Amino acid sequence: MTYPNNPSGITLAEEEMVKIVRFLKEKRIYLISDEIYAAITFEKFTSFAKFSDELKEQLIIINGFSKSHSMTGYRLGYIIADEKLQNQVKKVSQYNVTSASTLSQYGAIAALDKCSDTTKISEIYKKRVEYFVNRLEKLGFECLKPKGAFYVFATYKNIEKFKNMKSFDFVLDLLEKTELAIVPGITFQVEGYVRFSIVHDIPVLEEAIKRLEKYIKEK
């Protein structure tokens, strides 16, 4: 499970998590919880780590520094799991990836020492997402309201001239005519939607909206 979700930015309510944990425990199903966007949430966030006593050897949590500390190129991540599971993971990983680079490890130490509070980054992305969703809706898009991450997943099917257009055709035509690159919903097995990545400052997002608006008017 990706939580918060990519591409929708949706998170789970704790009551939903309790039901999931109960089901997984009963059926003896393992849960891999990808919480890489955990530091970028706009409402209360509960990690599946809270249920480690219930799931014990069935739970693996994945996280890293790429999103929380903007260290994408450092390729440094980690897992949280029962010791028995950790030992099994080591058997596979040590011959495939060896280890994280020394530079990445020192970078992570510095990030934890100097930038342990990620509240500010959540506030920044929340403002960007709210701004972008508001502008998209004025253009006729219908958006899933993100509760985390830095994506906006929106459908253009309410815009008459695009309602029958495939998402891949939509993004390709948009790219060719405006040089604005977004991801087609079919990538996530959802047709009629597109994913916007909201990682840039407001002025850049404003330029993106202007290009999108021009494209819609001239289509």
Phi, psi and omega in degrees: 000133174265122191210109358301154190279143167248116026255355193276337184076010182281143174243172181258144171284151183299327179296323178292321180297321179301317179295318179297314181298318180298317180294314182296319180296316181296320184269358182057046179259137178282146176241121170257110182258108179274102185249036183298334180262014185302329182283347182246077179231147186255353177226185180301131180244132175240122178281151175294349176300335179300335184255022183296329178293323181286317185270330177047254186281006182259358189246129172232122177254130179251134176207181182184191185252357187296321182265315184293327183235017178053045182246043185307313185289349182279344176052053182237118179223178181204164175238154172239120184200166174301149185303324179296319178291320179303317181297324178290321178296319180301322181300325181276312189288326187295336179261353179256318183239358181058275178198167176290148181294154178300318179303315181296320182293318177294323177297320179293321178299315179297319180297318180291324180289318188259336187227047184287334180271112183260014180301318184299317182295325177296318180296319180297311182291327178298316179297318181295315181296315180299318178299313185291319178300316179301316181291320179297317181296327177292336178274352179110358178284152172247124188247142166285129184284110181292143174248002179186180183064195181226045179237153170234121180256116189225151176253143179256007187293343177278349177271113191311313186290347182245359191300333180255009184273135176290147185297324179294318178295322180298309185290327179292316179295319178298317180296314182294326186264340184230350185062029175256119185256123175227175186253132179289145180297333181298337175302329180254018180065029177232109182277150177086002179241160173223154179247128175257137175258122189253059184264348184268167178293164182306316180302322178290319178296323178296320177296320178299317179297319179299317179293319179295317179297318179297319179298314181297317182292324185269350183292000000 
